[in-house]
Amino acid sequence: MSTIIRYKNVIEGKGDQMLYLRSLKSCVFALALLVAGLISASSASAHSVEAQLEEITVKWVEAFKQRDFVTIEGFYAPDGFLLPPNSPAIQGRQAIGEMWKSWGELPNVEITFGAVVDEASSSGDMAYEYGTYIFAWDTDSGRITDKGKYVTVWKKIGGAWQVMTDIFNSNLPAE
């Protein structure tokens, strides 16, 4: 732009308007980049939580197969709750570990479970998952296979995900 045209635009008031439009375009572009970055970081963070909880689930099932109830205890917060069906609430790692141990002593017991939905809080220190399970064991009358669903509330404590509340119930009809 030549000096004469620039001078004419300033005299007629067009220079300020053009400068304003250029500044506005730059701000809108910068804001769009910021929002895109936040959305990307948020979804990456959620994926990271989902991956972490999935990794814990794999370790949990493996610990149960190995009858390693100390490892299972460690997945729970010190003041965590286990809320099994037809039973009072169980609080605390040791008591929860004892309950898992009692299930592990059932004949030919097998357990599988996995999340259907994982969601983390925007702060990144709380999450929940909803999933399904299969719990099977032998009895004198034959094999029992229980299928059901669960909800687990996780809290990040000292940099590690721990279970605050774990509740499950059967899909089988009541007897």
Backbone bond lengths (Angstrom), bond angles and torsions (degrees), N, CA, C in turn:
res aa  C-N    CA-C-N  psi(-1)  N-CA   C-N-CA  omega(-1)  CA-C   N-CA-C  phi
1 M - - - 1.456 - - 1.524 107.24 -
2 S 1.278 117.54 131.61 1.463 120.04 -177.80 1.523 110.18 -75.93
3 T 1.297 114.59 160.64 1.456 121.13 -178.94 1.514 111.15 -62.39
4 I 1.323 118.21 -38.14 1.467 121.65 -178.21 1.530 110.47 -65.13
5 I 1.346 117.54 -45.07 1.467 120.44 179.96 1.520 109.98 -66.13
6 R 1.335 116.69 -41.57 1.458 120.31 178.01 1.527 109.77 -59.65
7 Y 1.336 117.46 -44.85 1.453 122.52 -179.82 1.522 109.99 -62.79
8 K 1.350 117.22 -43.55 1.467 122.13 179.43 1.528 110.47 -62.08
9 N 1.341 117.62 -42.39 1.469 121.16 179.02 1.523 111.44 -63.18
10 V 1.319 116.91 -38.88 1.464 120.41 178.94 1.521 109.59 -66.34
11 I 1.330 117.85 -43.83 1.473 121.63 179.90 1.529 109.94 -61.92
12 E 1.323 117.75 -42.12 1.462 121.19 -178.18 1.527 112.63 -82.93
13 G 1.330 117.87 -0.78 1.457 121.65 178.34 1.513 113.97 85.24
14 K 1.307 118.70 4.33 1.459 121.75 -178.61 1.531 111.89 -78.93
15 G 1.301 118.04 -26.37 1.466 121.40 -177.46 1.522 111.72 -63.73
16 D 1.339 116.05 -43.76 1.469 119.66 179.90 1.526 110.90 -65.23
17 Q 1.322 116.27 -39.03 1.463 120.86 179.72 1.533 110.39 -65.14
18 M 1.315 117.33 -42.40 1.461 120.77 179.23 1.525 110.81 -66.17
19 L 1.327 116.55 -41.58 1.466 120.06 177.82 1.524 110.15 -62.26
20 Y 1.337 116.54 -42.11 1.461 121.37 178.78 1.527 110.70 -61.41
21 L 1.338 117.26 -45.80 1.467 120.98 179.90 1.518 111.49 -62.53
22 R 1.336 116.40 -42.22 1.469 119.63 177.43 1.529 110.86 -61.47
23 S 1.331 116.62 -44.01 1.465 121.22 179.55 1.527 110.83 -64.15
24 L 1.338 115.33 -42.13 1.454 119.80 179.51 1.526 110.80 -62.73
25 K 1.330 116.66 -44.99 1.466 120.12 177.87 1.521 110.95 -58.85
26 S 1.328 117.46 -42.32 1.468 121.31 179.74 1.523 110.98 -64.14
27 C 1.334 116.78 -41.80 1.472 120.60 179.41 1.523 111.36 -65.45
28 V 1.333 117.03 -43.64 1.469 120.69 179.66 1.524 109.60 -62.61
29 F 1.317 117.30 -43.18 1.467 121.46 179.47 1.535 110.17 -62.41
30 A 1.336 116.85 -45.43 1.469 121.01 179.61 1.531 110.79 -63.23
31 L 1.332 116.75 -41.06 1.459 120.84 178.76 1.530 110.79 -64.34
32 A 1.328 117.19 -41.04 1.471 121.08 178.51 1.524 110.36 -62.15
33 L 1.321 117.74 -42.13 1.470 120.77 177.77 1.528 111.20 -63.63
34 L 1.338 116.47 -41.36 1.463 120.80 179.02 1.519 111.08 -62.45
35 V 1.333 117.53 -47.70 1.466 121.52 179.89 1.525 110.26 -62.12
36 A 1.317 117.69 -43.68 1.469 120.95 178.68 1.527 110.57 -60.54
37 G 1.316 116.50 -40.50 1.467 120.46 178.47 1.512 112.09 -65.44
38 L 1.339 117.09 -41.02 1.462 120.73 179.21 1.522 111.25 -66.02
39 I 1.323 117.12 -42.26 1.469 120.41 178.78 1.522 109.76 -63.26
40 S 1.311 116.82 -43.11 1.463 121.41 179.92 1.527 110.47 -63.99
41 A 1.341 117.33 -44.53 1.459 120.59 179.81 1.514 110.91 -65.19
42 S 1.348 116.93 -39.21 1.457 120.81 179.67 1.522 111.36 -63.60
43 S 1.332 118.21 -46.05 1.460 119.72 -179.60 1.522 111.14 -69.47
44 A 1.340 117.59 -33.81 1.469 120.11 176.83 1.517 109.79 -66.17
45 S 1.339 117.12 -38.38 1.457 120.91 178.90 1.523 110.40 -65.80
46 A 1.334 117.08 -44.00 1.463 120.52 178.96 1.519 110.59 -62.65
47 H 1.333 116.90 -42.64 1.468 120.41 177.77 1.523 109.73 -61.73
48 S 1.301 117.04 -39.69 1.449 121.21 179.96 1.528 110.53 -62.05
49 V 1.328 117.78 -43.46 1.459 121.56 178.19 1.525 109.55 -63.70
50 E 1.324 116.80 -45.83 1.460 120.76 178.54 1.529 110.59 -57.23
51 A 1.320 116.97 -44.30 1.466 121.03 179.82 1.528 110.95 -65.12
52 Q 1.320 116.87 -39.86 1.467 120.44 179.38 1.525 111.06 -64.65
53 L 1.327 116.79 -44.57 1.467 119.84 -179.47 1.522 110.91 -67.62
54 E 1.311 117.24 -36.40 1.465 120.51 176.41 1.533 110.80 -63.58
55 E 1.316 116.36 -40.42 1.472 120.73 177.71 1.533 110.77 -62.98
56 I 1.318 116.68 -40.96 1.469 120.33 177.86 1.523 109.88 -63.96
57 T 1.327 117.37 -41.66 1.466 121.26 179.49 1.524 111.30 -58.97
58 V 1.317 116.80 -43.96 1.468 120.82 177.79 1.530 110.22 -60.68
59 K 1.316 117.16 -44.08 1.473 121.38 179.00 1.526 110.48 -64.73
60 W 1.321 116.48 -38.25 1.465 122.27 -179.04 1.527 110.34 -62.36
61 V 1.339 116.53 -50.59 1.464 120.59 179.99 1.532 110.19 -61.57
62 E 1.319 116.69 -41.46 1.467 120.13 178.63 1.530 110.97 -64.65
63 A 1.328 117.23 -40.97 1.469 120.33 177.92 1.527 110.57 -61.95
64 F 1.329 117.03 -38.96 1.460 119.82 178.54 1.528 110.20 -65.09
65 K 1.328 116.85 -43.22 1.474 120.52 178.31 1.524 111.10 -59.30
66 Q 1.322 116.04 -36.82 1.464 121.63 -179.38 1.535 112.25 -85.46
67 R 1.325 116.22 -2.26 1.476 122.93 -176.64 1.534 110.43 58.21
68 D 1.328 115.24 39.76 1.467 123.34 179.04 1.527 108.64 -97.13
69 F 1.323 115.48 81.33 1.458 120.87 -173.58 1.524 112.52 -78.79
70 V 1.326 117.52 -18.19 1.471 120.76 173.72 1.530 109.45 -66.05
71 T 1.334 116.74 -41.07 1.471 120.14 176.94 1.521 109.99 -64.19
72 I 1.321 117.04 -42.57 1.472 120.22 179.27 1.531 110.15 -62.62
73 E 1.327 117.70 -42.17 1.470 120.61 175.96 1.519 110.74 -54.23
74 G 1.324 116.44 -40.77 1.459 121.84 -176.57 1.520 114.20 -66.12
75 F 1.319 117.56 -17.13 1.463 119.93 177.18 1.526 111.34 -74.81
76 Y 1.325 117.13 -18.98 1.472 122.14 -177.93 1.521 110.91 -94.29
77 A 1.329 115.23 146.47 1.459 121.12 172.48 1.527 107.94 -65.92
78 P 1.323 117.53 153.35 1.476 119.67 179.97 1.530 113.29 -52.83
79 D 1.330 117.16 -34.49 1.466 121.11 179.80 1.534 111.09 -108.95
80 G 1.338 117.12 24.22 1.463 122.05 -178.63 1.516 112.97 -68.90
81 F 1.339 114.93 163.82 1.462 121.76 -179.48 1.520 111.08 -120.93
82 L 1.322 115.72 142.67 1.458 123.94 167.86 1.527 105.55 -116.65
83 L 1.338 116.43 127.61 1.457 121.15 -176.02 1.524 109.47 -121.64
84 P 1.349 116.49 77.83 1.467 119.07 179.63 1.526 110.62 -76.41
85 P 1.329 116.80 159.00 1.465 119.33 179.45 1.532 111.28 -68.16
86 N 1.313 115.23 151.26 1.474 121.95 175.74 1.525 112.68 55.36
87 S 1.317 116.18 37.81 1.458 121.20 -176.52 1.525 109.10 -154.92
88 P 1.328 116.65 150.39 1.469 117.79 172.86 1.532 110.45 -67.60
89 A 1.314 116.13 162.96 1.465 121.51 176.13 1.524 109.89 -61.69
90 I 1.309 115.30 143.08 1.472 121.84 177.52 1.518 106.29 -115.22
91 Q 1.342 116.73 125.32 1.459 120.22 -177.42 1.514 110.48 -120.74
92 G 1.332 114.34 140.61 1.455 121.38 175.19 1.522 112.25 99.17
93 R 1.311 114.65 144.75 1.468 121.06 -176.26 1.518 113.84 -55.39
94 Q 1.313 116.91 -49.37 1.461 120.11 -175.13 1.529 111.37 -63.19
95 A 1.318 116.71 -45.87 1.470 120.10 -179.83 1.533 110.38 -64.72
96 I 1.319 116.98 -39.46 1.463 120.70 177.76 1.522 110.06 -65.53
97 G 1.316 116.68 -42.36 1.470 120.89 176.89 1.522 111.74 -59.42
98 E 1.325 116.83 -39.33 1.468 120.78 178.42 1.534 111.42 -64.59
99 M 1.334 116.21 -37.99 1.464 119.50 178.31 1.526 109.85 -65.67
100 W 1.330 117.62 -46.76 1.465 120.40 177.49 1.525 110.89 -60.37
101 K 1.324 116.57 -37.83 1.471 120.29 178.68 1.532 110.11 -63.20
102 S 1.337 117.63 -41.23 1.466 120.14 -179.99 1.533 110.54 -63.57
103 W 1.324 116.87 -37.58 1.468 119.63 176.28 1.528 110.69 -68.43
104 G 1.315 116.58 -35.34 1.466 121.30 -179.54 1.518 113.38 -68.49
105 E 1.336 116.73 -17.57 1.464 120.93 179.87 1.530 112.70 -88.35
106 L 1.321 118.02 -3.32 1.467 120.76 176.99 1.536 108.90 -65.99
107 P 1.329 118.31 145.51 1.468 120.90 -177.79 1.543 112.35 -63.79
108 N 1.322 115.55 129.75 1.470 122.50 177.84 1.525 113.33 52.04
109 V 1.303 116.66 38.11 1.462 120.73 -176.62 1.536 110.56 -72.16
110 E 1.318 114.55 140.06 1.458 122.28 175.23 1.519 108.33 -137.66
111 I 1.328 115.34 144.57 1.457 119.65 177.73 1.521 109.05 -139.89
112 T 1.303 115.30 139.10 1.466 121.54 170.01 1.517 106.96 -137.88
113 F 1.290 116.09 145.88 1.453 120.39 174.58 1.512 109.06 -158.88
114 G 1.301 114.59 160.04 1.455 119.87 179.64 1.505 111.29 -169.43
115 A 1.311 114.29 150.62 1.461 120.99 -176.42 1.515 112.01 -74.32
116 V 1.306 114.35 143.08 1.457 122.53 170.99 1.530 108.02 -98.81
117 V 1.343 116.27 -38.64 1.463 122.97 -179.07 1.520 108.32 -135.29
118 D 1.334 116.16 131.62 1.465 123.43 170.48 1.516 106.76 -123.12
119 E 1.319 116.59 137.21 1.453 118.65 175.65 1.513 108.84 -146.43
120 A 1.317 116.16 134.15 1.461 121.85 -179.56 1.519 110.12 -107.82
121 S 1.328 115.20 152.85 1.463 119.86 175.47 1.527 109.01 -69.83
122 S 1.314 116.19 159.86 1.468 119.26 179.45 1.521 111.31 -65.26
123 S 1.323 117.88 -24.91 1.460 120.71 177.92 1.531 112.11 -76.87
124 G 1.344 116.39 -17.14 1.458 120.39 176.48 1.516 115.34 80.94
125 D 1.345 117.89 9.72 1.459 119.43 -178.71 1.530 113.70 -112.28
126 M 1.328 117.36 -1.75 1.455 122.04 176.74 1.526 108.04 -135.29
127 A 1.329 115.30 148.48 1.464 120.17 177.19 1.519 107.56 -153.49
128 Y 1.322 114.59 160.86 1.457 118.82 171.93 1.511 108.03 -136.06
129 E 1.304 114.72 156.23 1.454 119.18 172.54 1.514 109.04 -137.97
130 Y 1.306 114.00 146.68 1.451 122.77 173.34 1.518 105.02 -118.29
131 G 1.329 116.21 134.93 1.456 118.58 -179.29 1.516 112.28 -153.70
132 T 1.318 113.75 -173.07 1.460 121.15 179.37 1.523 109.46 -123.84
133 Y 1.321 115.11 157.91 1.466 119.94 178.92 1.519 110.28 -140.03
134 I 1.325 114.02 160.32 1.468 123.01 168.30 1.517 105.70 -130.70
135 F 1.324 115.71 127.59 1.465 122.52 -177.52 1.523 106.03 -130.41
136 A 1.332 116.89 115.86 1.469 120.07 -174.65 1.525 110.17 -131.63
137 W 1.355 115.36 147.24 1.461 121.18 177.01 1.527 108.80 -158.81
138 D 1.331 115.10 164.13 1.463 120.90 -179.41 1.520 110.50 -94.04
139 T 1.328 114.84 146.76 1.469 121.76 172.93 1.526 107.24 -131.04
140 D 1.325 116.29 174.50 1.470 120.42 176.10 1.531 111.09 -62.73
141 S 1.331 116.37 -25.86 1.466 121.38 -178.99 1.530 112.95 -91.23
142 G 1.329 117.40 -2.66 1.458 120.95 -178.72 1.521 111.70 126.44
143 R 1.290 115.50 -174.71 1.472 121.85 -177.29 1.532 110.29 -81.66
144 I 1.320 114.60 135.89 1.462 121.84 174.63 1.522 106.97 -108.44
145 T 1.298 115.77 130.55 1.466 121.08 176.24 1.513 108.16 -124.92
146 D 1.311 114.83 112.65 1.460 121.52 178.72 1.526 108.30 -100.56
147 K 1.317 115.52 129.75 1.463 121.32 174.63 1.516 106.93 -118.69
148 G 1.325 115.80 137.55 1.454 118.39 -178.07 1.511 112.58 -161.30
149 K 1.325 114.37 -163.47 1.456 121.77 -178.94 1.518 109.57 -133.49
150 Y 1.336 114.14 161.94 1.463 119.07 -179.16 1.521 110.41 -145.29
151 V 1.324 115.06 161.71 1.455 123.11 170.75 1.525 106.32 -132.19
152 T 1.311 115.41 130.62 1.460 121.20 177.56 1.518 108.57 -123.78
153 V 1.325 116.01 131.42 1.466 122.28 175.73 1.524 106.94 -104.58
154 W 1.333 115.69 122.13 1.455 122.95 -177.75 1.525 110.44 -107.34
155 K 1.325 115.36 148.48 1.461 121.03 174.21 1.518 107.51 -134.89
156 K 1.317 115.92 138.17 1.460 119.99 177.47 1.523 107.63 -83.87
157 I 1.328 115.39 115.58 1.466 121.89 -177.78 1.523 107.59 -123.84
158 G 1.314 116.15 120.69 1.467 119.61 -180.00 1.523 112.31 58.81
159 G 1.330 117.00 32.92 1.454 121.55 177.97 1.518 114.96 84.24
160 A 1.332 118.34 -0.20 1.473 121.44 -178.88 1.527 109.80 -121.93
161 W 1.335 116.05 142.04 1.457 120.96 175.89 1.517 109.68 -74.84
162 Q 1.345 116.07 128.02 1.463 121.95 177.93 1.525 109.07 -132.52
163 V 1.322 115.21 149.98 1.464 121.01 -178.32 1.525 109.52 -80.68
164 M 1.336 114.43 125.70 1.462 120.37 173.79 1.525 109.97 -91.14
165 T 1.341 115.65 -42.59 1.462 120.82 -179.17 1.522 108.88 -144.71
166 D 1.330 114.68 134.13 1.460 122.13 -177.59 1.526 106.88 -133.25
167 I 1.329 117.39 115.83 1.461 120.91 -179.25 1.520 109.02 -130.14
168 F 1.330 116.85 141.69 1.460 120.43 178.00 1.515 109.49 -145.62
169 N 1.344 114.88 157.16 1.460 119.85 174.70 1.518 110.17 -154.11
170 S 1.300 113.65 155.62 1.463 122.93 -172.31 1.531 112.17 -79.96
171 N 1.316 114.09 150.93 1.461 120.69 170.36 1.527 111.67 -88.47
172 L 1.343 116.59 -11.72 1.463 120.90 -178.32 1.523 110.07 -70.34
173 P 1.310 117.85 146.78 1.468 119.94 178.86 1.541 110.56 -66.53
174 A 1.312 115.88 149.35 1.469 120.59 177.34 1.515 109.33 -65.58
175 E 1.312 115.44 144.48 1.481 119.67 -179.82 1.500 110.34 -101.96
